[in-house]
């Protein structure tokens, strides 16, 4: 990929108060899409507050493409049920990365992204300096569903052969 800017590692941490799609619970998993890329987590059986703790890595060629997060309920004998979706932009995260910060105190907040009509944030998202790198923590409120949130963290990985930021 000659247009590769770098890699976006998305740590899918957990789901909170997800919708019930089976009799009493759900068997949720997450699908992450960016452009033509599509990755998914494992299924967590019978749990509306699943702990995935999985890291998915996307190749970023266009930082203007949104990242789509869809949660599904795994079904054995029928199509999987949709449990909501969310979308986020990585523009603020990329801008913070371009600052080329180094040597900051652990936990320093670089930027804050406020929740609003144009994003799916459930609360303010902070871009922070943590263990020598920038990370962005997000709580996404799922759309098109009665309830549910997904907690995740973004981290950038530079690729030596990429065009970079």
Backbone as a printed PyTorch tensor [residue, N CA C, xyz], in Angstrom:
tensor([[[  0.8360,  -1.1910,   0.0000],
         [  0.0000,   0.0000,   0.0000],
         [  0.8720,   1.2420,   0.0000]],

        [[  0.9950,   1.8800,  -1.1570],
         [  1.8620,   3.0510,  -1.2210],
         [  1.2610,   4.2770,  -0.5420]],

        [[ -0.0610,   4.3060,  -0.3510],
         [ -0.7020,   5.4500,   0.2890],
         [ -0.8590,   5.2870,   1.7990]],

        [[ -0.3110,   4.2280,   2.3570],
         [ -0.4710,   3.9530,   3.7870],
         [  0.1250,   5.0720,   4.6370]],

        [[ -0.6930,   5.6070,   5.5560],
         [ -0.2300,   6.6280,   6.4950],
         [  0.3340,   5.9800,   7.7590]],

        [[ -0.2690,   4.8620,   8.1380],
         [  0.1090,   4.1630,   9.3580],
         [ -1.0160,   3.2270,   9.7470]],

        [[ -0.9200,   2.6860,  10.9510],
         [ -1.9220,   1.7340,  11.4310],
         [ -2.6650,   2.3130,  12.6260]],

        [[ -3.9600,   2.0690,  12.6600],
         [ -4.7920,   2.4920,  13.7800],
         [ -5.1680,   1.2510,  14.5660]],

        [[ -4.6550,   1.1450,  15.7950],
         [ -4.9990,   0.0220,  16.6610],
         [ -6.1800,   0.4470,  17.5130]],

        [[ -7.2520,  -0.3330,  17.4410],
         [ -8.4610,  -0.0510,  18.2050],
         [ -8.6160,  -1.1400,  19.2600]],

        [[ -8.5090,  -0.7440,  20.5060],
         [ -8.6760,  -1.6770,  21.6160],
         [-10.1590,  -1.6530,  21.9920]],

        [[-10.8870,  -2.6900,  21.5820],
         [-12.3050,  -2.8170,  21.9310],
         [-12.3380,  -3.3810,  23.3520]],

        [[-12.6630,  -2.5320,  24.3120],
         [-12.5820,  -2.9260,  25.7120],
         [-13.8320,  -3.6650,  26.1840]],

        [[-14.9920,  -3.0070,  26.0970],
         [-16.1990,  -3.6350,  26.6510],
         [-17.4480,  -3.0010,  26.0620]],

        [[-18.5570,  -3.7100,  26.2630],
         [-19.8790,  -3.1860,  25.9590],
         [-20.5980,  -2.9490,  27.2770]],

        [[-21.4470,  -1.9370,  27.3260],
         [-22.1570,  -1.6010,  28.5460],
         [-23.6600,  -1.4940,  28.2520]],

        [[-24.4440,  -2.2570,  29.0020],
         [-25.9010,  -2.2030,  28.9110],
         [-26.3940,  -2.3850,  27.4670]],

        [[-25.8670,  -3.3980,  26.7880],
         [-26.2820,  -3.6630,  25.4160],
         [-27.7080,  -4.2020,  25.3920]],

        [[-28.3490,  -4.0760,  24.2460],
         [-29.7420,  -4.5140,  24.0990],
         [-29.8580,  -6.0300,  24.1790]],

        [[-30.9730,  -6.4970,  24.7170],
         [-31.2700,  -7.9250,  24.7740],
         [-31.8940,  -8.3130,  23.4330]],

        [[-31.3310,  -9.3270,  22.7750],
         [-31.8420,  -9.7560,  21.4790],
         [-32.2870, -11.2240,  21.4780]],

        [[-31.9100, -11.9810,  22.4940],
         [-32.3900, -13.3510,  22.6440],
         [-33.4230, -13.3280,  23.7740]],

        [[-33.7510, -14.4510,  24.3460],
         [-34.7840, -14.4910,  25.3880],
         [-34.4620, -13.5900,  26.5820]],

        [[-33.2900, -13.7430,  27.1660],
         [-32.9380, -12.9700,  28.3610],
         [-31.6310, -12.2100,  28.2250]],

        [[-30.8760, -12.4840,  27.1760],
         [-29.5620, -11.8850,  27.0440],
         [-29.2280, -11.7260,  25.5610]],

        [[-27.9540, -11.6510,  25.2520],
         [-27.4670, -11.5830,  23.8750],
         [-26.0970, -12.2320,  23.8180]],

        [[-25.6570, -12.5430,  22.6020],
         [-24.3190, -13.0950,  22.3560],
         [-23.5890, -12.1040,  21.4500]],

        [[-23.1170, -10.9760,  22.0240],
         [-22.6110,  -9.8790,  21.1960],
         [-21.1820, -10.0510,  20.6720]],

        [[-20.9850,  -9.4250,  19.5060],
         [-19.6500,  -9.2410,  18.9370],
         [-19.6530,  -7.9090,  18.2020]],

        [[-18.4620,  -7.3770,  17.9390],
         [-18.3190,  -6.0610,  17.3090],
         [-17.6670,  -6.2240,  15.9420]],

        [[-18.1860,  -5.4830,  14.9620],
         [-17.5760,  -5.3940,  13.6370],
         [-17.1160,  -3.9510,  13.4560]],

        [[-15.8420,  -3.7700,  13.0780],
         [-15.2770,  -2.4470,  12.8380],
         [-14.9740,  -2.3410,  11.3510]],

        [[-15.4350,  -1.2360,  10.7340],
         [-15.2130,  -1.0210,   9.3010],
         [-14.6040,   0.3470,   9.0750]],

        [[-13.6740,   0.4000,   8.1230],
         [-13.1120,   1.6690,   7.6600],
         [-12.7970,   1.4750,   6.1880]],

        [[-13.4880,   2.2060,   5.3370],
         [-13.3240,   1.9890,   3.9010],
         [-13.7300,   0.5690,   3.5500]],

        [[-12.8430,  -0.1560,   2.8900],
         [-13.1390,  -1.5410,   2.4950],
         [-12.6960,  -2.5680,   3.5370]],

        [[-12.0720,  -2.1060,   4.6190],
         [-11.5980,  -3.0210,   5.6600],
         [-12.7240,  -3.3550,   6.6380]],

        [[-12.7140,  -4.5990,   7.1020],
         [-13.7370,  -5.0520,   8.0420],
         [-13.0970,  -6.0700,   8.9790]],

        [[-13.1540,  -5.8030,  10.2770],
         [-12.5910,  -6.6880,  11.3030],
         [-13.6530,  -6.9580,  12.3530]],

        [[-13.5370,  -8.1010,  13.0450],
         [-14.5130,  -8.3660,  14.1020],
         [-13.8940,  -9.0380,  15.3080]],

        [[-14.5880,  -8.8400,  16.4330],
         [-14.1550,  -9.4440,  17.7000],
         [-14.7560, -10.8370,  17.8220]],

        [[-14.3870, -11.5190,  18.8790],
         [-14.9900, -12.8080,  19.1870],
         [-16.3810, -12.5790,  19.7860]],

        [[-17.1680, -13.6090,  19.8080],
         [-18.5120, -13.5540,  20.4040],
         [-18.3940, -13.8160,  21.9050]],

        [[-19.0880, -13.0150,  22.7090],
         [-19.1720, -13.2600,  24.1510],
         [-20.5820, -13.7810,  24.4160]],

        [[-20.6650, -15.0020,  24.8910],
         [-21.9600, -15.6670,  25.0870],
         [-22.7420, -15.0980,  26.2720]],

        [[-24.0490, -14.9710,  26.0700],
         [-25.0090, -14.6100,  27.1140],
         [-24.5380, -13.4690,  28.0290]],

        [[-24.3060, -12.2860,  27.4370],
         [-23.7880, -11.1860,  28.2360],
         [-24.1410,  -9.8460,  27.5790]],

        [[-24.8440,  -8.9830,  28.2910],
         [-25.1410,  -7.6530,  27.7630],
         [-24.1390,  -6.6010,  28.2670]],

        [[-23.1470,  -7.0590,  29.0460],
         [-22.0250,  -6.2190,  29.4900],
         [-20.7150,  -6.9660,  29.2030]],

        [[-20.4660,  -7.2740,  27.9140],
         [-19.3110,  -8.1120,  27.5710],
         [-17.9660,  -7.4100,  27.7300]],

        [[-16.9600,  -8.1890,  28.0820],
         [-15.5660,  -7.7240,  28.1460],
         [-14.8360,  -8.3880,  26.9800]],

        [[-14.6250,  -7.6430,  25.8990],
         [-13.9170,  -8.2250,  24.7520],
         [-12.4030,  -8.1380,  24.9590]],

        [[-11.9030,  -6.9790,  25.3520],
         [-10.4630,  -6.7570,  25.5420],
         [ -9.6690,  -7.2570,  24.3240]],

        [[-10.0910,  -6.8120,  23.1360],
         [ -9.4340,  -7.2280,  21.8920],
         [ -8.8860,  -6.0220,  21.1510]],

        [[ -7.7490,  -6.2210,  20.4910],
         [ -7.1120,  -5.1680,  19.7120],
         [ -7.2410,  -5.4980,  18.2240]],

        [[ -7.8780,  -4.5970,  17.4900],
         [ -8.0570,  -4.7460,  16.0530],
         [ -7.2320,  -3.6560,  15.3730]],

        [[ -6.5870,  -3.9670,  14.2600],
         [ -5.6940,  -3.0140,  13.6110],
         [ -6.1340,  -2.7370,  12.1830]],

        [[ -6.3720,  -1.4570,  11.8990],
         [ -6.7670,  -1.0080,  10.5660],
         [ -5.6070,  -0.2880,   9.8880]],

        [[ -5.4600,  -0.4670,   8.5820],
         [ -4.4990,   0.2910,   7.7860],
         [ -5.1720,   1.5980,   7.3910]],

        [[ -4.5120,   2.7230,   7.6380],
         [ -5.1070,   4.0220,   7.3330],
         [ -4.4030,   4.6410,   6.1330]],

        [[ -5.1750,   4.8350,   5.0580],
         [ -4.6720,   5.5200,   3.8770],
         [ -5.3280,   6.8950,   3.7530]],

        [[ -6.5460,   7.0310,   4.2880],
         [ -7.3000,   8.2760,   4.2390],
         [ -7.8650,   8.5570,   5.6310]],

        [[ -7.2890,   9.5470,   6.2950],
         [ -7.7050,   9.8730,   7.6720],
         [ -9.0770,  10.5330,   7.7260]],

        [[ -9.6600,  10.8600,   6.5670],
         [-10.9810,  11.4850,   6.5450],
         [-12.1090,  10.4630,   6.5290]],

        [[-11.7770,   9.1890,   6.3170],
         [-12.8060,   8.1490,   6.3310],
         [-13.2670,   7.9060,   7.7640]],

        [[-14.5780,   7.8120,   7.9870],
         [-15.0530,   7.5060,   9.3320],
         [-14.8280,   6.0320,   9.6730]],

        [[-14.7670,   5.7370,  10.9510],
         [-14.6870,   4.3590,  11.4300],
         [-16.0830,   3.9870,  11.9240]],

        [[-16.6170,   2.8930,  11.3830],
         [-17.9480,   2.4100,  11.7670],
         [-17.7870,   1.2700,  12.7610]],

        [[-18.5870,   1.2940,  13.8060],
         [-18.6090,   0.2370,  14.8110],
         [-20.0380,  -0.3040,  14.8580]],

        [[-20.1970,  -1.5950,  14.5840],
         [-21.5260,  -2.2210,  14.6260],
         [-21.4730,  -3.3840,  15.6050]],

        [[-22.5110,  -3.4860,  16.4390],
         [-22.6010,  -4.5840,  17.3970],
         [-23.7280,  -5.5100,  16.9300]],

        [[-23.4330,  -6.8180,  16.9490],
         [-24.4010,  -7.8260,  16.5180],
         [-24.5700,  -8.8850,  17.6020]],

        [[-25.7360,  -9.5240,  17.5610],
         [-26.0210, -10.6780,  18.4060],
         [-25.8840, -11.9150,  17.5330]],

        [[-24.9890, -12.8180,  17.9000],
         [-24.7550, -14.0500,  17.1370],
         [-25.9370, -14.9930,  17.3200]],

        [[-26.4980, -15.4210,  16.1950],
         [-27.5890, -16.3870,  16.2170],
         [-27.1570, -17.6420,  15.4630]],

        [[-27.5990, -18.7860,  15.9210],
         [-27.2170, -20.0610,  15.3210],
         [-28.0650, -20.4150,  14.1120]],

        [[-29.3660, -20.2230,  14.2070],
         [-30.2680, -20.7050,  13.1700],
         [-30.8780, -19.6080,  12.3050]],

        [[-30.4800, -18.3620,  12.5180],
         [-31.0020, -17.2630,  11.6960],
         [-29.9080, -16.2130,  11.5200]],

        [[-30.2260, -15.1590,  10.7780],
         [-29.2650, -14.0770,  10.5940],
         [-28.9730, -13.4120,  11.9330]],

        [[-27.7510, -12.9410,  12.1110],
         [-27.3870, -12.2480,  13.3380],
         [-28.1960, -10.9580,  13.4650]],

        [[-28.6320, -10.6480,  14.6920],
         [-29.4200,  -9.4450,  14.9470],
         [-28.5080,  -8.2530,  15.1830]],

        [[-28.8600,  -7.1090,  14.6070],
         [-28.0970,  -5.8930,  14.8420],
         [-28.4460,  -5.3450,  16.2190]],

        [[-27.4270,  -4.9400,  16.9640],
         [-27.6190,  -4.4040,  18.3170],
         [-27.1940,  -2.9350,  18.4050]],

        [[-27.1270,  -2.2660,  17.2660],
         [-26.7630,  -0.8530,  17.2410],
         [-25.4600,  -0.6050,  16.5260]],

        [[-25.2370,   0.6670,  16.2120],
         [-24.0090,   1.0590,  15.5180],
         [-23.5790,   2.4370,  15.9960]],

        [[-22.3470,   2.7720,  15.6860],
         [-21.7940,   4.0830,  16.0180],
         [-20.7340,   4.4020,  14.9730]],

        [[-20.3700,   5.6580,  14.9050],
         [-19.3770,   6.0920,  13.9250],
         [-18.5170,   7.1500,  14.5970]],

        [[-17.2280,   7.1660,  14.2590],
         [-16.3800,   8.2340,  14.7800],
         [-15.3240,   8.6130,  13.7500]],

        [[-14.8360,   9.8420,  13.8920],
         [-13.7910,  10.3790,  13.0290],
         [-12.4720,  10.3290,  13.8060]],

        [[-11.3690,  10.2110,  13.0710],
         [-10.0580,  10.1850,  13.7290],
         [ -9.2780,  11.4800,  13.5060]],

        [[ -9.9360,  12.4960,  12.9460],
         [ -9.2730,  13.7690,  12.6380],
         [ -8.5740,  14.4200,  13.8240]],

        [[ -9.2570,  14.5150,  14.9680],
         [ -8.6630,  15.1430,  16.1580],
         [ -7.4530,  14.3530,  16.6470]],

        [[ -7.5590,  13.0280,  16.5650],
         [ -6.4620,  12.1540,  16.9840],
         [ -5.2470,  12.3560,  16.0640]],

        [[ -5.4920,  12.4320,  14.7550],
         [ -4.4120,  12.6470,  13.7790],
         [ -3.7510,  14.0070,  14.0090]],

        [[ -4.5670,  15.0470,  14.2730],
         [ -4.0120,  16.3810,  14.5470],
         [ -3.0850,  16.3570,  15.7670]],

        [[ -3.4830,  15.6510,  16.8110],
         [ -2.6470,  15.5410,  18.0160],
         [ -1.3560,  14.7900,  17.7000]],

        [[ -1.4470,  13.7530,  16.8710],
         [ -0.2560,  12.9930,  16.4840],
         [  0.7360,  13.8550,  15.7130]],

        [[  0.2290,  14.7570,  14.8980],
         [  1.0870,  15.6300,  14.0710],
         [  1.8830,  16.6110,  14.9190]],

        [[  1.4930,  16.8140,  16.1740],
         [  2.2250,  17.7140,  17.0750],
         [  3.5970,  17.1540,  17.4380]],

        [[  3.7780,  15.8340,  17.2220],
         [  5.0640,  15.1680,  17.5280],
         [  5.5200,  15.4440,  18.9530]],

        [[  4.6510,  15.1950,  19.8860],
         [  4.9400,  15.4280,  21.2990],
         [  5.8170,  14.3130,  21.8520]],

        [[  6.6930,  14.6740,  22.7620],
         [  7.5190,  13.6740,  23.4340],
         [  7.8790,  14.1600,  24.8230]],

        [[  8.1480,  13.2080,  25.6990],
         [  8.6310,  13.5320,  27.0290],
         [  7.6150,  14.1640,  27.9660]],

        [[  6.3500,  14.0080,  27.6770],
         [  5.3320,  14.5730,  28.5550],
         [  5.1050,  13.6840,  29.7690]],

        [[  4.5250,  14.2680,  30.7940],
         [  4.1630,  13.5110,  31.9850],
         [  3.0230,  12.5610,  31.6360]],

        [[  3.1170,  11.3430,  32.1240],
         [  2.0810,  10.3390,  31.8870],
         [  0.7250,  10.8810,  32.3440]],

        [[ -0.2820,  10.7530,  31.4990],
         [ -1.6200,  11.2160,  31.8310],
         [ -1.9330,  12.6350,  31.3770]],

        [[ -0.9640,  13.3030,  30.7190],
         [ -1.1980,  14.6570,  30.2220],
         [ -2.2820,  14.6310,  29.1460]],

        [[ -3.2930,  15.4790,  29.2960],
         [ -4.3700,  15.5710,  28.3060],
         [ -3.9410,  16.5310,  27.2070]],

        [[ -3.9250,  16.0500,  25.9740],
         [ -3.5110,  16.8400,  24.8190],
         [ -4.7110,  17.5560,  24.2000]],

        [[ -5.8330,  16.8600,  24.0990],
         [ -7.0410,  17.4470,  23.5060],
         [ -8.2730,  16.7600,  24.0840]],

        [[ -9.3870,  17.4650,  23.9820],
         [-10.6730,  16.9250,  24.4250],
         [-11.6520,  17.0420,  23.2650]],

        [[-12.4030,  15.9700,  23.0300],
         [-13.4350,  15.9870,  21.9950],
         [-14.7730,  15.8960,  22.7070]],

        [[-15.5900,  16.9120,  22.5250],
         [-16.8850,  16.9880,  23.2030],
         [-17.9290,  16.1460,  22.4720]],

        [[-18.8420,  15.5260,  23.2190],
         [-19.9500,  14.8260,  22.5590],
         [-20.8820,  15.8430,  21.9110]],

        [[-21.4600,  15.4570,  20.7920],
         [-22.3690,  16.3780,  20.1090],
         [-23.1890,  15.6600,  19.0550]],

        [[-23.9950,  16.4030,  18.3500],
         [-24.8610,  15.8270,  17.3210],
         [-24.0700,  15.2010,  16.1810]],

        [[-22.8730,  15.6970,  15.9330],
         [-22.0700,  15.2170,  14.7960],
         [-21.2240,  13.9890,  15.1280]],

        [[-21.2580,  13.5060,  16.3720],
         [-20.5100,  12.2940,  16.7220],
         [-21.3630,  11.4010,  17.6280]],

        [[-20.8630,  10.2200,  17.9040],
         [-21.6030,   9.2470,  18.7220],
         [-21.0400,   9.1410,  20.1320]],

        [[-20.2800,  10.1400,  20.5520],
         [-19.6770,  10.0820,  21.8800],
         [-20.7350,  10.1980,  22.9700]],

        [[-20.6440,   9.3210,  23.9700],
         [-21.5470,   9.3620,  25.1160],
         [-21.0430,  10.3510,  26.1570]],

        [[-19.7390,  10.6080,  26.1280],
         [-19.1140,  11.5360,  27.0690],
         [-17.8780,  12.1100,  26.4000]],

        [[-17.2740,  13.1050,  27.0500],
         [-16.0740,  13.7220,  26.4980],
         [-14.9820,  12.6750,  26.2710]],

        [[-14.3290,  12.7640,  25.1300],
         [-13.2430,  11.8420,  24.7860],
         [-11.9150,  12.5870,  24.9040]],

        [[-10.9790,  12.0210,  25.6580],
         [ -9.6860,  12.6710,  25.8690],
         [ -8.5820,  11.9760,  25.0790]],

        [[ -7.7440,  12.7980,  24.4520],
         [ -6.5220,  12.3080,  23.8080],
         [ -5.4170,  12.5790,  24.8180]],

        [[ -4.7850,  11.5150,  25.3070],
         [ -3.8120,  11.6640,  26.3950],
         [ -2.4600,  11.0310,  26.0490]],

        [[ -1.4530,  11.4900,  26.7510],
         [ -0.1100,  10.9200,  26.6540],
         [ -0.0320,   9.8170,  27.7020]],

        [[  0.1730,   8.5770,  27.2460],
         [  0.1870,   7.4470,  28.1630],
         [  1.2970,   6.4760,  27.7760]],

        [[  2.1980,   6.1990,  28.7010],
         [  3.3070,   5.2640,  28.4740],
         [  4.1000,   5.5810,  27.2050]],

        [[  4.3880,   6.8660,  27.0020],
         [  5.2300,   7.2690,  25.8780],
         [  4.5340,   7.3500,  24.5410]],

        [[  3.1920,   7.2960,  24.5010],
         [  2.4770,   7.4360,  23.2360],
         [  1.1240,   8.0840,  23.4520]],

        [[  0.5580,   8.5500,  22.3340],
         [ -0.7700,   9.1470,  22.3930],
         [ -1.8360,   8.0720,  22.2820]],

        [[ -2.8730,   8.1930,  23.0910],
         [ -4.0350,   7.3110,  23.0030],
         [ -5.2870,   8.1760,  23.1260]],

        [[ -6.3850,   7.6870,  22.5740],
         [ -7.6590,   8.3730,  22.7260],
         [ -8.6760,   7.3860,  23.2610]],

        [[ -9.2680,   7.7280,  24.3960],
         [-10.3000,   6.8940,  25.0130],
         [-11.6690,   7.3880,  24.5550]],

        [[-12.5470,   6.4450,  24.2050],
         [-13.8830,   6.8070,  23.7280],
         [-14.9430,   5.9060,  24.3450]],

        [[-16.0820,   6.5170,  24.6430],
         [-17.2860,   5.7640,  24.9890],
         [-18.2990,   6.1490,  23.9180]],

        [[-18.6580,   5.1960,  23.0750],
         [-19.5800,   5.4480,  21.9760],
         [-20.9900,   5.0100,  22.3480]],

        [[-21.9480,   5.8980,  22.1660],
         [-23.3590,   5.5550,  22.3820],
         [-23.8740,   4.9530,  21.0810]],

        [[-24.4230,   3.7560,  21.1730],
         [-24.9220,   3.0740,  19.9860],
         [-26.2050,   3.7320,  19.4830]],

        [[-26.3210,   3.8390,  18.1540],
         [-27.5090,   4.3980,  17.5000],
         [-28.4040,   3.2630,  17.0140]],

        [[-29.6200,   3.6220,  16.6400],
         [-30.5690,   2.6800,  16.0380],
         [-30.8660,   1.4810,  16.9320]],

        [[-30.8840,   1.7300,  18.2330],
         [-31.1400,   0.6860,  19.2200],
         [-31.6280,   1.3720,  20.4970]],

        [[-32.2920,   0.6200,  21.3720],
         [-32.8420,   1.2190,  22.5830],
         [-31.7990,   1.5720,  23.6400]],

        [[-30.6550,   0.8830,  23.6800],
         [-29.6290,   1.1890,  24.6800],
         [-28.2990,   0.5560,  24.2810]],

        [[-27.2520,   0.9840,  24.9420],
         [-25.9460,   0.3530,  24.7690],
         [-24.8250,   1.3200,  24.4320]],

        [[-23.6500,   1.0070,  24.9530],
         [-22.4260,   1.7700,  24.6970],
         [-21.2780,   0.8000,  24.4850]],

        [[-20.2620,   1.2690,  23.7570],
         [-19.0340,   0.4970,  23.5630],
         [-17.8650,   1.3770,  23.9690]],

        [[-16.9910,   0.8310,  24.8250],
         [-15.7960,   1.5540,  25.2690],
         [-14.6050,   1.0490,  24.4800]],

        [[-13.8070,   1.9980,  23.9600],
         [-12.6240,   1.6140,  23.1840],
         [-11.5210,   2.6360,  23.3530]],

        [[-10.3450,   2.2700,  22.8540],
         [ -9.1830,   3.1550,  22.9190],
         [ -8.4470,   3.0880,  21.5890]],

        [[ -8.0340,   4.2520,  21.0820],
         [ -7.2730,   4.3280,  19.8390],
         [ -5.7960,   4.5140,  20.1430]],

        [[ -4.9710,   3.9170,  19.3130],
         [ -3.5240,   4.0930,  19.3990],
         [ -2.9800,   4.0540,  17.9770]],

        [[ -1.9750,   4.8680,  17.6900],
         [ -1.3870,   4.9400,  16.3510],
         [ -0.1030,   4.1260,  16.3110]],

        [[  0.1020,   3.4400,  15.1870],
         [  1.3470,   2.6970,  14.9840],
         [  1.9860,   3.2060,  13.6970]],

        [[  3.1660,   3.8020,  13.8210],
         [  3.9040,   4.2390,  12.6340],
         [  4.4810,   3.0250,  11.9310]],

        [[  4.4370,   3.0540,  10.6070],
         [  5.0110,   1.9880,   9.7910],
         [  6.1890,   2.6070,   9.0350]],

        [[  7.3960,   2.0650,   9.2130],
         [  8.5850,   2.6690,   8.5850],
         [  8.4660,   2.9060,   7.0820]],

        [[  7.8170,   2.0290,   6.3510],
         [  7.7330,   2.1720,   4.8960],
         [  6.5330,   3.0110,   4.4370]],

        [[  5.7630,   3.5740,   5.3840],
         [  4.5640,   4.3400,   5.0200],
         [  4.9350,   5.7870,   4.6940]],

        [[  3.9610,   6.5090,   4.1230],
         [  4.1880,   7.9390,   3.8330],
         [  4.0670,   8.7800,   5.0810]],

        [[  3.5380,   8.1930,   6.1480],
         [  3.4260,   8.8820,   7.4390],
         [  2.3350,   9.9260,   7.4530]],

        [[  2.3220,  10.7160,   8.5280],
         [  1.2920,  11.7400,   8.6980],
         [  1.7310,  12.9670,   7.9660]]])
